[in-house]
């Protein structure tokens, strides 16, 4: 299953997305050179920025939902999970 940035990149029909879209095709990239080039293009892609904005929004909504819970270990663990996701993907 493709990640959100890949889904958004495949939907980007702007001029910047053309090369990335061609590299991504319909499935995983098998060629190491093409894979390397896609990894170079992704950080500059509008799809990458859009996926990051969606992630930040969802993390903010998750934290807001957690804020109504009592301060118990489960809440602390879920807040730590939000931090982990933000650090790992940010």
N, C-alpha and C positions, 0 to 999 in steps of 0.2 A: 504494500500500500504506500503510495507516495506521500511525502510530508507536505505540510501546508505551503512552505515556500515553493516546492516543485509544482504543486497544483496551481498556485498563483502565477508562477513563471510561465506555465503552459498556456495560461489565459491572457498573458500580456502580449498584445498584438502591436505594441508600439515598436519604433525602430530599435530601441535598446534591447528589446526582448527577442528580436529575430534570431540572433546567433544562439542565445541560450535555449530558445524554443527548439531550434534545429538540433542542438546537442542532446537535449532531453528526449526528443522523440516520443515514443509511446511506452517506453519501459526503462529499466535501469541502463545506465551507460556502461558498456562493456569495454570500450577502448580506453586504456589508461591516459593517453594524451587528451582525448575528448573529456574524460573525467576531470583531469587537471584544469583544463580550460574552463569547464563549467564551474569549478570551485573558485576560479579567478573572477568569473563574471557575477556570481551570486551576490557577493557583498555590495556590489554597485547596482544591483537590480532593484527596480521599484517593488518587485514581488517580495524581495527579502525585507525591505523596510515595512511593507504592508503586513507581512507575517509577524514581524517583531511588534508592530503596533497592536495587532490583534492579541498577541500573547500578553503584552503589558496590560491591555484592557481586561483580559480574562483573569489575570493575576490580581488586579485591583478589585475586581468583583468578588473573587474568591476570598481575599482578605477582608472585604467588607462583610461578607456572609459570616466569616469566622469571628468577627468582632462582637457579635451578639452572644456568642457562647461563653460559658464561664471559663475562667482561667484554670484549665485542667491539662494533664499531659497530652491528651488527644489533640486539643487545640494547638498546643505548642508544637506538636509533631507536624500538624498540617501547615502551620505557619512556616516551619522549617522546610517543608516540602516546597512551598511557594518560593522561599529564598533559594533553594537548590535549583529549581527550574529557571528562575531569573538569572542566577549566576552561570548556569550551564549554557544557556542559550543567548545570554546578553553579551 
